[in-house]
Amino acid sequence: MSTPFAVPLAPAPPSPDAALAALHAARFDRRARALFAVRCCLLAALALAALDGALARSLGLTGAAALSVLGGVALATVASRLLLGGRLGAAATFASLCLDAAGLAQLLIATGGLLSPLAGTQLVLLAAAALLFRHPAAALPALLVLPAAAGLHLPGSVEPADLFLLGWYGGLDLLVLAALRWLQGRDEQAHLAAVALEEAERRRAVLEERTRLSREIHDGVGAALSTLVLQAELAGTRVPAGDAAREVAGLRETAEEAIEELRRSIRLLRDDFEPGRAVDEHCRRFAARTGLDVRCTVDGARAPLGGPQQLALLRVLQEALHNALKHARASRLEVELHLAREGALLLVRDDGIGFSTDGRAPAGHYGLRGMRERAAGCGGRLELRSAPGRGTTIELYLPAQAPAAVPHGSAR
C-alpha cells in the first residue's frame, strides 16, 4: 500500500544555515562598530587638516565640492551607526562605504593620483568592505577608486606609470580579497564545527539524563506498580465472587495498564520506541479490555520520528480510541499507521454516531483540541472528519525529525 501523504511532511532545510546566519549577524555588528570608530578618527584628522589653509589646498579639501563630499561622509558615518542593528543597518553601512570611496578618490586625485602617499588607504577601504559583506559586489566601490585616481575617466591623461600602478594595486586587491575570503571561510568552518560539537555534547547530556530518569522510574514507580499487581492478585484469591472480586480484578487490570504505559514511557526516554509496534500493542490491549473490534494495520519502514513526534503519535492514538469508546458508541474501529522517510500518517476511523463539526469540535470535547495542539507543537497537522450517523475519522500527519547538520566541505 502506498503511503497517502496529503501534504509534504519534511520541511525544507533553512537557508542560510541558522548557525552561520547568527555568526554573520554578530560579526557584522562588531566590525561595523569598529569601522565607525576608525571613520571618526579619520574624519577628525581631515577636519583638522581642513583648518590649515596650505594643508587643505594640498589635500584638495577646499571648494564646495570637496566640503560637500566630506560633509556627506560625516553624515553617512553617523547615520550608519544610528541605523546599526535595524533593517536598514546593512544598506546604510554600504552607502557610507560608497561615499568613503568617492571621498578617497577625490583625495587621491588631489595628492598625485596613484602616486599619492595616501594610495594605500584604498586597501584599507577594500578590506573593510570585504570583512563586512560576504557578497563580492560589496568590494566594487573600493575597486573603482583605483581607475578614478588613475584618471581613466579622462581620455589621454593616463601615463604608463599609472597603468603599471593600476595593475600593481589591482593585483594587491585581488590578493587581499582572496586571503580574506579564505580566512573567513576557515572561520565559518570552525564555527560550524564548534556548533556541531556543542550540539553533540548537549545530546549526549540529554541522553544520559534520560537514561538515568528511565532507570529511576523503572526501579521506583515500576517496582511499586508491580507490587500493586501482586497485591491485587493476592486479594483476588481471598475475596468471594461478586462485586468485590470484580473491583479487585479491575484494580489489577488498571495497574497492569499503568505498567504498560510506564514501559512505553521508558522506551521513549531510552530512544527504543518503535511506532509500529507501540500502535499495534496498544490497539490489541484496548480491544481486549473494551471488547471492541479494533483492526490495526501498520506498513512502511521505521520512520525517523523524534521524541516529541513519538509521544504525540501515542497520545493522539490513545485519545482517539478513548473518544470512540466514550462518545461515539462505536462497535468497530480501524487504525492505520503508514511510515515513511518523510514521516508518519495515523488514521483512526470508527463506525459510531458521528457528529456535525461545522469546522469545530463538539462542546466539551477538549481532547480534540489537545490532539490538534500536540500535532502543531511538533510540526504536524491533525484533521477531523465526521458527520451524524457516518462515524468519525481522525488523520494525524507527523514530519520526520530533521537530521542534525554536520559541517563538511568548504564554507559558503
BADO-594208 format. One record per residue: residue in three letters; z, x, y of N, C-alpha, C in turn. Coordinates in pm, whole numbers, padded with zeros to 5 digits, always signed. Layout:
<rs>
ALAZXYZXYZXY
...
</rs>
This chain:
<rs>
MET+00000+00085-00120+00000+00000+00000+00000+00088+00124
SER-00086+00060+00215-00089+00137+00339+00023+00092+00430
THR+00072+00183+00509+00184+00153+00597+00135+00081+00721
PRO+00177-00044+00745+00122-00123+00856+00192-00095+00988
PHE+00180+00025+01036+00240+00056+01166+00159-00012+01275
ALA+00227-00092+01355+00158-00165+01461+00151-00085+01589
VAL+00239+00012+01603+00242+00093+01725+00256+00238+01683
PRO+00206+00333+01764+00227+00473+01732+00375+00506+01740
LEU+00426+00569+01633+00570+00593+01627+00610+00731+01673
ALA+00517+00825+01674+00552+00961+01713+00516+00982+01859
PRO+00613+00995+01947+00582+01015+02088+00517+01150+02111
ALA+00429+01156+02209+00362+01281+02241+00463+01383+02292
PRO+00449+01508+02252+00543+01609+02299+00531+01628+02450
PRO+00643+01655+02515+00639+01671+02660+00558+01792+02701
SER+00490+01781+02812+00410+01891+02865+00424+01893+03017
PRO+00467+02002+03076+00507+02127+03011+00640+02115+02939
ASP+00669+02215+02859+00793+02216+02785+00912+02203+02880
ALA+01010+02122+02837+01124+02095+02926+01200+02223+02961
ALA+01212+02313+02865+01286+02437+02893+01211+02521+02996
LEU+01077+02531+02982+01000+02608+03079+00999+02541+03215
ALA+00992+02407+03215+00994+02336+03343+01124+02362+03418
ALA+01237+02361+03346+01364+02388+03411+01370+02532+03461
LEU+01316+02625+03382+01313+02765+03424+01230+02782+03549
HIS+01112+02720+03553+01023+02735+03669+01086+02675+03794
ALA+01151+02560+03779+01213+02496+03896+01325+02582+03952
ALA+01411+02634+03865+01522+02717+03912+01470+02847+03972
ARG+01369+02904+03908+01314+03031+03958+01245+03012+04092
PHE+01171+02904+04108+01104+02877+04235+01207+02861+04348
ASP+01315+02790+04320+01417+02768+04422+01479+02901+04465
ARG+01516+02986+04369+01577+03115+04404+01481+03202+04484
ARG+01357+03211+04439+01262+03300+04505+01220+03247+04642
ALA+01211+03115+04657+01178+03058+04787+01290+03086+04889
ARG+01413+03081+04844+01525+03113+04933+01521+03261+04974
ALA+01489+03348+04877+01478+03490+04910+01362+03515+05006
LEU+01249+03447+04986+01135+03462+05076+01171+03416+05217
PHE+01249+03309+05228+01291+03262+05360+01371+03370+05433
ALA+01460+03438+05362+01539+03544+05425+01449+03659+05471
VAL+01352+03697+05388+01261+03805+05425+01178+03765+05547
ARG+01130+03643+05550+01050+03596+05664+01130+03600+05793
CYS+01254+03556+05783+01338+03556+05903+01351+03698+05960
CYS+01370+03796+05871+01380+03935+05917+01249+03981+05981
LEU+01136+03950+05918+01007+03991+05973+00978+03923+06106
LEU+01010+03793+06115+00987+03722+06241+01076+03776+06352
ALA+01198+03812+06317+01287+03871+06418+01230+04003+06467
ALA+01175+04087+06376+01115+04214+06416+00993+04193+06505
LEU+00907+04095+06472+00791+04067+06555+00829+04011+06691
ALA+00935+03929+06694+00981+03876+06822+01031+03987+06913
LEU+01102+04085+06857+01148+04198+06936+01030+04282+06984
ALA+00929+04298+06897+00810+04375+06937+00735+04305+07049
ALA+00732+04172+07046+00661+04098+07149+00726+04111+07286
LEU+00854+04147+07290+00923+04164+07418+00883+04292+07489
ASP+00833+04389+07413+00786+04514+07473+00636+04501+07498
GLY+00596+04510+07621+00457+04485+07658+00359+04576+07585
ALA+00384+04708+07591+00291+04803+07529+00285+04783+07378
LEU+00401+04764+07315+00403+04744+07171+00337+04612+07133
ALA+00357+04510+07215+00295+04381+07188+00143+04392+07194
ARG+00092+04469+07293-00054+04485+07303-00108+04564+07185
SER-00037+04665+07140-00085+04745+07028-00086+04667+06897
LEU+00004+04569+06888+00010+04488+06767-00069+04359+06778
GLY-00133+04335+06889-00212+04213+06907-00127+04090+06921
LEU-00007+04105+06978+00084+03992+06992+00078+03932+07132
THR-00033+03951+07198-00050+03892+07330-00158+03785+07324
GLY-00157+03698+07420-00257+03591+07425-00207+03465+07357
ALA-00270+03354+07394-00227+03224+07345-00250+03211+07194
ALA-00363+03265+07144-00393+03252+07001-00289+03322+06915
ALA-00255+03447+06957-00156+03522+06879-00020+03454+06881
LEU+00020+03410+07000+00151+03344+07010+00152+03212+06934
SER+00038+03143+06930+00030+03018+06854+00047+03043+06705
VAL-00019+03147+06655-00005+03181+06513+00138+03219+06481
LEU+00198+03301+06569+00337+03344+06548+00432+03224+06550
GLY+00410+03134+06645+00494+03015+06650+00473+02925+06530
GLY+00348+02914+06484+00321+02833+06365+00387+02889+06241
VAL+00385+03023+06228+00451+03086+06115+00601+03058+06118
ALA+00660+03066+06237+00804+03040+06250+00837+02896+06214
LEU+00757+02801+06263+00783+02660+06233+00763+02631+06083
ALA+00658+02691+06025+00634+02670+05882+00747+02729+05798
THR+00801+02841+05842+00913+02902+05770+01034+02810+05769
VAL+01066+02755+05886+01181+02665+05895+01156+02537+05815
ALA+01034+02481+05825+01002+02358+05755+01007+02377+05603
SER+00955+02489+05554+00957+02513+05410+01099+02524+05358
ARG+01188+02582+05441+01329+02592+05399+01397+02456+05399
LEU+01368+02374+05498+01431+02242+05506+01382+02150+05394
LEU+01255+02166+05354+01198+02079+05250+01219+02133+05110
LEU+01279+02251+05099+01300+02310+04967+01392+02221+04884
GLY+01352+02194+04761+01429+02107+04674+01377+01966+04669
GLY+01290+01928+04762+01234+01793+04764+01093+01790+04708
ARG+01029+01675+04721+00893+01660+04668+00794+01751+04738
LEU+00813+01771+04868+00717+01849+04946+00755+01996+04955
GLY+00856+02037+04880+00902+02175+04890+00795+02276+04854
ALA+00726+02254+04740+00623+02349+04697+00504+02347+04792
ALA+00463+02228+04837+00349+02219+04929+00381+02287+05062
ALA+00503+02265+05114+00541+02329+05240+00547+02481+05226
THR+00596+02528+05112+00603+02673+05090+00463+02733+05083
PHE+00371+02665+05015+00234+02716+05007+00168+02715+05144
ALA+00190+02608+05223+00132+02602+05357+00185+02716+05444
SER+00313+02747+05429+00369+02857+05507+00309+02991+05465
LEU+00278+03006+05335+00213+03129+05290+00073+03141+05350
CYS+00003+03029+05362-00130+03032+05425-00120+03078+05571
LEU-00020+03028+05643+00000+03072+05781+00041+03219+05787
ASP+00122+03263+05691+00156+03405+05683+00032+03490+05667
ALA-00061+03443+05581-00185+03518+05559-00268+03524+05687
ALA-00275+03413+05759-00351+03413+05885-00289+03507+05987
GLY-00156+03504+05998-00089+03593+06092-00105+03739+06055
LEU-00096+03769+05923-00111+03908+05880-00253+03957+05904
ALA-00353+03872+05880-00491+03913+05906-00511+03949+06052
GLN-00456+03867+06144-00469+03896+06286-00397+04026+06322
LEU-00280+04048+06260-00204+04171+06287-00281+04294+06240
LEU-00345+04286+06123-00421+04400+06072-00545+04427+06157
ILE-00614+04320+06199-00732+04339+06283-00696+04410+06413
ALA-00579+04374+06470-00538+04434+06597-00490+04577+06583
THR-00454+04618+06460-00397+04753+06442-00483+04843+06355
GLY-00614+04813+06347-00704+04905+06277-00765+04852+06151
GLY-00753+04724+06124-00814+04667+06004-00749+04721+05878
LEU-00834+04759+05782-00781+04811+05656-00721+04950+05672
LEU-00748+05017+05786-00685+05146+05814-00549+05132+05881
SER-00508+05008+05905-00381+04984+05971-00265+05031+05881
PRO-00162+05091+05942-00045+05130+05862+00029+05010+05805
LEU-00004+04891+05853+00063+04770+05804-00014+04703+05691
ALA-00122+04768+05642-00206+04705+05540-00130+04681+05410
GLY-00030+04764+05380+00047+04745+05257+00125+04614+05254
THR+00142+04553+05371+00213+04424+05376+00139+04317+05298
GLN+00007+04335+05288-00072+04235+05214-00029+04228+05068
LEU+00010+04342+05009+00056+04342+04871+00187+04264+04857
VAL+00272+04275+04958+00398+04200+04956+00371+04050+04958
LEU+00276+04009+05044+00241+03867+05052+00180+03819+04921
LEU+00095+03902+04860+00035+03866+04732+00142+03851+04624
ALA+00237+03946+04619+00343+03940+04518+00429+03814+04537
ALA+00456+03779+04663+00536+03659+04690+00466+03534+04637
ALA+00335+03524+04661+00260+03408+04613+00258+03404+04461
ALA+00238+03521+04396+00232+03525+04250+00367+03494+04187
LEU+00475+03535+04251+00608+03511+04197+00652+03366+04215
LEU+00603+03302+04321+00644+03165+04348+00563+03064+04268
PHE+00433+03086+04256+00345+02987+04194+00277+03046+04072
ARG+00265+02963+03967+00203+03008+03843+00051+02996+03846
HIS-00002+02906+03930-00147+02887+03934-00212+03005+04007
PRO-00319+03062+03950-00383+03178+04014-00436+03150+04154
ALA-00473+03024+04182-00529+02992+04313-00427+03011+04425
ALA-00298+03015+04391-00196+03033+04494-00207+03170+04562
ALA-00266+03268+04492-00281+03401+04549-00404+03413+04639
LEU-00488+03311+04647-00613+03318+04724-00590+03348+04873
PRO-00495+03282+04943-00475+03316+05086-00443+03463+05108
ALA-00359+03520+05023-00327+03663+05038-00448+03750+05010
LEU-00532+03712+04913-00652+03790+04883-00753+03785+04997
LEU-00761+03672+05067-00858+03660+05177-00818+03744+05298
VAL-00695+03791+05301-00653+03878+05413-00738+04005+05416
LEU-00773+04058+05299-00847+04184+05293-00985+04173+05355
PRO-01071+04081+05313-01203+04073+05378-01194+04037+05526
ALA-01092+03956+05564-01076+03924+05706-01042+04049+05785
ALA-00951+04132+05732-00913+04255+05802-01027+04356+05804
ALA-01113+04353+05701-01226+04447+05696-01339+04403+05788
GLY-01335+04282+05841-01438+04233+05931-01561+04184+05862
LEU-01550+04139+05737-01667+04089+05665-01723+03962+05729
HIS-01642+03896+05811-01690+03776+05878-01774+03810+06000
LEU-01782+03942+06033-01863+03987+06146-01978+04071+06093
PRO-02101+04021+06091-02215+04094+06035-02236+04228+06106
GLY-02260+04332+06026-02290+04464+06081-02169+04542+06127
SER-02048+04491+06106-01930+04562+06156-01852+04632+06046
VAL-01903+04631+05923-01829+04689+05812-01877+04832+05788
GLU-01784+04925+05789-01814+05066+05764-01798+05096+05615
PRO-01863+05205+05568-01845+05243+05427-01700+05265+05390
ALA-01624+05324+05485-01482+05345+05456-01409+05211+05435
ASP-01450+05110+05511-01389+04979+05494-01420+04920+05356
LEU-01545+04940+05311-01581+04890+05179-01500+04960+05070
PHE-01481+05093+05087-01401+05166+04989-01256+05114+04987
LEU-01198+05098+05108-01060+05049+05115-01049+04906+05063
LEU-01154+04826+05088-01154+04689+05037-01149+04690+04884
GLY-01231+04775+04822-01228+04787+04677-01096+04844+04626
TRP-01042+04940+04703-00915+05003+04664-00801+04901+04665
TYR-00786+04831+04777-00680+04732+04786-00704+04614+04691
GLY-00832+04579+04671-00862+04472+04577-00821+04509+04435
GLY-00846+04635+04396-00804+04681+04264-00653+04679+04250
LEU-00583+04724+04358-00437+04719+04353-00386+04575+04340
ASP-00454+04483+04409-00415+04342+04399-00426+04292+04255
LEU-00537+04327+04190-00555+04283+04053-00450+04342+03960
LEU-00417+04470+03982-00312+04533+03901-00177+04466+03922
VAL-00146+04436+04049-00019+04370+04079-00014+04232+04015
LEU-00123+04156+04026-00126+04023+03967-00111+04029+03815
ALA-00182+04123+03751-00174+04135+03605-00033+04174+03563
ALA+00029+04269+03635+00164+04312+03599+00266+04200+03616
LEU+00255+04128+03726+00349+04018+03748+00329+03907+03647
ARG+00203+03880+03613+00176+03777+03514+00236+03815+03379
TRP+00221+03941+03341+00276+03987+03213+00428+03981+03213
LEU+00489+04026+03322+00635+04024+03331+00689+03880+03326
GLN+00622+03789+03396+00669+03651+03394+00648+03587+03257
GLY+00540+03621+03190+00520+03571+03054+00627+03620+02959
ARG+00663+03748+02972+00770+03802+02887+00903+03734+02919
ASP+00926+03707+03048+01047+03638+03088+01053+03497+03029
GLU+00940+03428+03028+00936+03293+02971+00959+03296+02820
GLN+00900+03395+02753+00923+03408+02609+01070+03433+02579
ALA+01133+03522+02658+01274+03549+02636+01360+03425+02662
HIS+01320+03348+02764+01395+03225+02794+01382+03125+02680
LEU+01260+03106+02628+01240+03014+02517+01317+03059+02393
ALA+01317+03190+02369+01392+03241+02254+01541+03215+02271
ALA+01592+03233+02394+01734+03206+02419+01767+03059+02403
VAL+01676+02973+02450+01698+02828+02435+01698+02789+02287
ALA+01602+02845+02210+01596+02814+02067+01720+02864+01995
LEU+01768+02983+02033+01889+03037+01970+02010+02951+02004
GLU+02018+02908+02129+02129+02821+02170+02125+02688+02096
GLU+02004+02631+02079+01991+02505+02007+02028+02522+01860
ALA+01984+02635+01800+02019+02661+01660+02170+02676+01643
GLU+02234+02743+01738+02379+02759+01731+02449+02625+01748
ARG+02396+02542+01838+02456+02409+01857+02441+02325+01731
ARG+02323+02329+01670+02302+02253+01547+02393+02302+01436
ARG+02411+02434+01429+02499+02489+01325+02642+02442+01346
ALA+02688+02444+01473+02823+02399+01501+02840+02250+01470
VAL+02738+02170+01505+02744+02027+01474+02748+02004+01324
LEU+02665+02079+01248+02661+02063+01104+02795+02100+01041
GLU+02855+02208+01090+02986+02247+01038+03092+02141+01067
GLU+03088+02084+01187+03186+01981+01221+03163+01855+01138
ARG+03037+01819+01119+03007+01701+01038+03051+01723+00894
THR+03030+01844+00842+03075+01874+00706+03226+01864+00695
ARG+03294+01916+00796+03441+01909+00796+03488+01764+00802
LEU+03425+01684+00889+03465+01544+00900+03438+01468+00770
SER+03322+01494+00708+03291+01424+00583+03393+01461+00475
ARG+03435+01586+00472+03536+01629+00373+03670+01561+00399
GLU+03710+01554+00527+03836+01489+00560+03832+01340+00529
ILE+03717+01275+00560+03705+01132+00531+03711+01107+00380
HIS+03641+01192+00305+03640+01174+00160+03779+01191+00101
ASP+03848+01298+00144+03980+01326+00086+04088+01233+00138
GLY+04069+01178+00259+04172+01092+00317+04143+00945+00294
VAL+04047+00890+00368+04016+00748+00357+03962+00715+00219
GLY+03878+00802+00164+03822+00775+00031+03929+00766-00075
ALA+04025+00857-00071+04134+00854-00169+04218+00728-00154
ALA+04242+00685-00029+04320+00564-00007+04248+00441-00060
LEU+04116+00433-00037+04040+00318-00088+04034+00319-00240
SER+04023+00436-00301+04022+00443-00448+04155+00395-00504
THR+04262+00432-00439+04394+00384-00481+04403+00233-00469
LEU+04345+00179-00361+04346+00034-00343+04269-00037-00455
VAL+04157+00020-00497+04081-00039-00607+04165-00039-00735
LEU+04231+00072-00764+04314+00080-00884+04429-00020-00879
GLN+04489-00033-00761+04598-00129-00748+04548-00272-00767
ALA+04427-00303-00714+04370-00436-00732+04341-00463-00880
GLU+04290-00360-00949+04265-00376-01093+04396-00404-01168
LEU+04500-00329-01133+04629-00349-01198+04686-00487-01167
ALA+04672-00529-01041+04722-00662-01005+04645-00770-01077
GLY+04514-00748-01101+04434-00847-01170+04479-00870-01313
THR+04536-00768-01375+04584-00783-01512+04720-00852-01520
ARG+04787-00867-01404+04924-00920-01406+04936-01060-01348
VAL+04826-01112-01291+04833-01246-01234+04757-01341-01325
PRO+04804-01463-01335+04734-01560-01421+04602-01602-01359
ALA+04515-01654-01443+04386-01702-01395+04405-01813-01294
GLY+04316-01815-01193+04327-01916-01089+04292-01857-00953
ASP+04344-01922-00849+04312-01879-00713+04360-01737-00686
ALA+04479-01706-00733+04534-01571-00708+04447-01464-00773
ALA+04402-01491-00895+04316-01394-00964+04185-01377-00890
ARG+04130-01488-00839+04005-01476-00764+04025-01397-00634
GLU+04137-01418-00568+04165-01342-00446+04178-01193-00475
VAL+04246-01162-00585+04259-01021-00623+04123-00960-00656
ALA+04040-01039-00726+03906-00989-00759+03824-00968-00631
GLY+03837-01061-00536+03767-01044-00408+03816-00922-00333
LEU+03949-00898-00340+04005-00778-00275+03947-00652-00337
ARG+03934-00651-00469+03877-00534-00535+03731-00513-00495
GLU+03653-00621-00491+03512-00609-00451+03500-00558-00308
THR+03586-00607-00220+03581-00561-00081+03614-00413-00072
ALA+03713-00368-00148+03749-00226-00146+03636-00140-00203
GLU+03571-00189-00310+03459-00113-00367+03343-00107-00268
GLU+03319-00218-00197+03213-00217-00095+03246-00119+00017
ALA+03376-00114+00054+03417-00018+00157+03396+00125+00110
ILE+03419+00150-00019+03395+00284-00072+03247+00319-00066
GLU+03160+00223-00098+03017+00248-00090+02974+00275+00055
GLU+03029+00197+00148+02998+00221+00289+03046+00359+00331
LEU+03161+00399+00280+03213+00532+00310+03121+00642+00255
ARG+03072+00620+00136+02981+00719+00076+02853+00732+00157
ARG+02800+00617+00203+02681+00624+00288+02709+00700+00416
SER+02824+00677+00474+02859+00748+00598+02871+00898+00572
ILE+02926+00935+00457+02940+01077+00425+02802+01140+00404
ARG+02711+01066+00339+02575+01120+00322+02506+01138+00457
LEU+02530+01045+00549+02474+01059+00683+02529+01183+00752
LEU+02659+01204+00737+02720+01321+00802+02669+01451+00742
ARG+02643+01451+00613+02600+01574+00545+02449+01589+00540
ASP+02375+01505+00612+02229+01511+00611+02173+01495+00470
ASP+02242+01418+00386+02198+01394+00249+02158+01248+00232
PHE+02112+01187+00340+02081+01044+00339+01933+01024+00308
GLU+01904+00945+00204+01767+00910+00170+01746+00763+00201
PRO+01665+00729+00302+01650+00590+00344+01608+00497+00231
GLY+01509+00540+00150+01461+00453+00043+01569+00419-00057
ARG+01643+00519-00101+01749+00495-00200+01860+00408-00140
ALA+01896+00438-00013+02004+00362+00051+01967+00215+00066
VAL+01843+00187+00107+01799+00048+00125+01798-00024-00010
ASP+01744+00043-00112+01737-00020-00244+01876-00048-00300
GLU+01968+00046-00289+02103+00028-00340+02175-00085-00266
HIS+02159-00089-00134+02228-00193-00059+02173-00331-00094
CYS+02042-00343-00112+01984-00473-00148+02035-00518-00285
ARG+02044-00426-00382+02092-00464-00515+02238-00508-00510
ARG+02320-00436-00435+02461-00476-00425+02475-00609-00352
PHE+02395-00629-00248+02401-00755-00174+02361-00873-00263
ALA+02257-00854-00343+02213-00960-00433+02319-00991-00538
ALA+02382-00887-00592+02484-00909-00694+02606-00980-00637
ARG+02640-00951-00514+02760-01008-00454+02739-01152-00407
THR+02617-01183-00358+02594-01314-00299+02520-01410-00391
GLY+02450-01358-00493+02372-01443-00580+02236-01477-00525
LEU+02198-01424-00408+02066-01450-00350+01959-01368-00423
ASP+01838-01419-00420+01724-01350-00479+01669-01253-00373
VAL+01695-01125-00392+01653-01024-00295+01550-00934-00362
ARG+01429-00933-00311+01322-00846-00362+01305-00729-00267
CYS+01323-00609-00319+01316-00488-00235+01200-00401-00279
THR+01120-00357-00181+01005-00269-00207+01012-00150-00114
VAL+01002-00032-00171+01004+00092-00092+00881+00172-00130
ASP+00804+00216-00031+00689+00301-00058+00677+00408+00048
GLY+00605+00512+00012+00583+00622+00105+00677+00738+00077
ALA+00643+00850+00139+00725+00970+00124+00850+00958+00210
ARG+00938+01053+00194+01061+01054+00273+01028+01083+00419
ALA+01064+00990+00507+01034+01006+00649+01135+01100+00713
PRO+01090+01188+00804+01183+01280+00872+01262+01209+00982
LEU+01354+01123+00941+01436+01050+01037+01560+01130+01073
GLY+01597+01124+01201+01719+01189+01245+01840+01102+01216
GLY+01958+01155+01245+02081+01081+01221+02086+00946+01290
PRO+02052+00937+01420+02054+00805+01486+01957+00705+01424
GLN+01838+00751+01384+01741+00661+01322+01791+00613+01185
GLN+01850+00704+01107+01902+00666+00976+02012+00560+00988
LEU+02102+00582+01082+02211+00486+01100+02157+00352+01149
ALA+02061+00355+01241+02002+00230+01291+01933+00153+01179
LEU+01861+00224+01093+01794+00160+00981+01893+00088+00891
LEU+02002+00154+00857+02100+00094+00768+02171-00024+00834
ARG+02210-00008+00961+02284-00116+01028+02195-00240+01052
VAL+02070-00219+01085+01980-00333+01106+01959-00406+00974
LEU+01943-00334+00865+01929-00397+00735+02053-00480+00702
GLN+02170-00422+00722+02293-00495+00692+02305-00622+00777
GLU+02275-00611+00905+02286-00726+00994+02183-00833+00959
ALA+02062-00791+00924+01957-00888+00888+01994-00965+00762
LEU+02046-00895+00661+02087-00963+00538+02206-01054+00564
HIS+02299-01009+00645+02416-01090+00678+02374-01219+00751
ASN+02281-01207+00844+02234-01325+00917+02163-01424+00824
ALA+02084-01368+00730+02015-01455+00636+02114-01533+00550
LEU+02225-01469+00512+02326-01535+00431+02407-01636+00512
LYS+02443-01598+00634+02537-01679+00712+02469-01792+00787
HIS+02351-01766+00843+02289-01863+00932+02163-01930+00874
ALA+02085-01856+00795+01952-01905+00758+01952-02002+00640
ARG+02062-02002+00560+02068-02083+00437+01950-02046+00345
ALA+01922-01920+00337+01807-01872+00259+01844-01862+00112
SER+01745-01878+00027+01763-01858-00117+01688-01734-00167
ARG+01594-01685-00086+01517-01568-00126+01491-01480-00005
LEU+01503-01351-00026+01475-01255+00080+01380-01149+00027
GLU+01293-01102+00114+01202-00991+00082+01229-00877+00179
VAL+01256-00762+00124+01283-00642+00205+01178-00538+00171
GLU+01110-00487+00273+01009-00382+00255+01044-00265+00346
LEU+01035-00147+00290+01055-00025+00368+00934+00065+00346
HIS+00863+00093+00453+00745+00179+00448+00779+00309+00520
LEU+00765+00420+00449+00799+00551+00503+00673+00635+00519
ALA+00665+00707+00629+00551+00794+00656+00598+00908+00745
ARG+00510+01004+00765+00546+01116+00851+00575+01072+00993
GLU+00507+00964+01036+00527+00916+01173+00660+00845+01193
GLY+00720+00795+01084+00846+00724+01097+00863+00622+00986
ALA+00938+00515+01015+00971+00416+00914+00950+00276+00970
LEU+00910+00185+00882+00893+00044+00917+00972-00038+00817
LEU+01069-00115+00866+01151-00202+00782+01118-00346+00814
LEU+01090-00426+00707+01064-00569+00723+01163-00646+00637
VAL+01226-00745+00696+01318-00833+00623+01273-00977+00649
ARG+01232-01047+00540+01187-01186+00551+01279-01275+00468
ASP+01307-01394+00520+01383-01492+00443+01311-01626+00447
ASP+01346-01712+00352+01284-01844+00344+01380-01951+00396
GLY+01462-01913+00493+01563-02003+00544+01510-02106+00641
ILE+01603-02169+00713+01568-02280+00802+01498-02234+00928
GLY+01512-02106+00964+01446-02055+01083+01504-02116+01210
PHE+01447-02081+01321+01492-02135+01450+01383-02110+01553
SER+01393-02178+01664+01297-02161+01773+01347-02051+01865
THR+01273-01942+01872+01319-01828+01952+01292-01847+02101
ASP+01173-01895+02136+01136-01908+02277+01156-01777+02352
GLY+01132-01666+02279+01145-01535+02343+01287-01485+02351
ARG+01385-01555+02290+01524-01510+02297+01594-01549+02167
ALA+01706-01485+02143+01784-01514+02023+01863-01641+02044
PRO+01895-01713+01935+01975-01835+01949+02113-01804+02001
ALA+02178-01903+02061+02310-01883+02121+02409-01837+02016
GLY+02489-01739+02054+02592-01688+01965+02545-01579+01870
HIS+02414-01552+01863+02362-01450+01772+02360-01314+01843
TYR+02476-01258+01863+02483-01129+01931+02436-01016+01841
GLY+02433-01042+01709+02386-00939+01619+02241-00904+01642
LEU+02157-01003+01678+02017-00976+01707+02003-00887+01830
ARG+02084-00913+01930+02082-00826+02049+02126-00685+02012
GLY+02228-00675+01927+02273-00542+01885+02166-00467+01808
MET+02090-00539+01723+01982-00473+01649+01876-00419+01744
ARG+01840-00498+01845+01741-00451+01942+01793-00328+02017
GLU+01920-00331+02053+01978-00219+02125+01981-00094+02038
ARG+02011-00111+01911+02010+00005+01820+01869+00063+01811
ALA+01769-00024+01796+01631+00025+01785+01588+00098+01911
ALA+01616+00038+02026+01575+00100+02152+01650+00230+02176
GLY+01775+00238+02129+01855+00358+02153+01802+00481+02085
CYS+01722+00465+01981+01666+00583+01913+01513+00582+01919
GLY+01458+00517+02023+01314+00524+02047+01231+00429+01965
GLY+01294+00335+01895+01219+00241+01812+01199+00107+01879
ARG+01161+00008+01800+01137-00126+01852+01165-00227+01743
LEU+01226-00338+01781+01256-00444+01686+01187-00572+01731
GLU+01119-00639+01638+01051-00764+01666+01110-00874+01577
LEU+01124-00993+01633+01178-01108+01562+01077-01222+01566
ARG+01043-01277+01450+00953-01391+01443+01019-01499+01360
SER+01027-01618+01415+01090-01728+01344+01041-01860+01402
ALA+01051-01964+01323+01018-02100+01366+01096-02196+01276
PRO+01131-02313+01326+01206-02409+01245+01133-02442+01115
GLY+01206-02425+01003+01150-02455+00872+01060-02349+00815
ARG+01039-02238+00884+00946-02135+00838+01012-02000+00816
GLY+01141-01997+00813+01210-01871+00786+01208-01776+00904
THR+01253-01655+00878+01265-01553+00984+01216-01420+00930
THR+01147-01347+01014+01101-01212+00981+01149-01115+01088
ILE+01208-01007+01044+01254-00902+01135+01179-00774+01100
GLU+01119-00712+01201+01046-00586+01184+01111-00480+01270
LEU+01140-00369+01210+01203-00257+01280+01113-00136+01270
TYR+01073-00082+01383+00993+00041+01390+01082+00155+01438
LEU+01085+00262+01362+01166+00379+01399+01077+00503+01397
PRO+01076+00580+01504+00993+00703+01506+01060+00815+01429
ALA+00980+00905+01380+01034+01023+01313+01100+01113+01416
GLN+01193+01191+01368+01260+01285+01456+01165+01399+01489
ALA+01152+01429+01619+01064+01538+01661+01123+01670+01616
PRO+01042+01759+01557+01094+01889+01514+01135+01973+01632
ALA+01235+02057+01611+01281+02145+01718+01173+02245+01754
ALA+01153+02266+01883+01049+02359+01929+01089+02501+01900
VAL+00997+02576+01839+01020+02717+01811+00917+02796+01888
PRO+00959+02884+01977+00864+02957+02059+00784+03055+01975
HIS+00657+03062+02000+00571+03157+01934+00451+03183+02021
GLY+00393+03295+01998+00275+03328+02078+00312+03364+02219
SER+00212+03379+02302+00234+03417+02441+00269+03295+02522
ALA+00344+03317+02627+00381+03208+02716+00261+03168+02798
ARG+00267+03043+02844+00153+02994+02924+00156+03052+03063
</rs>
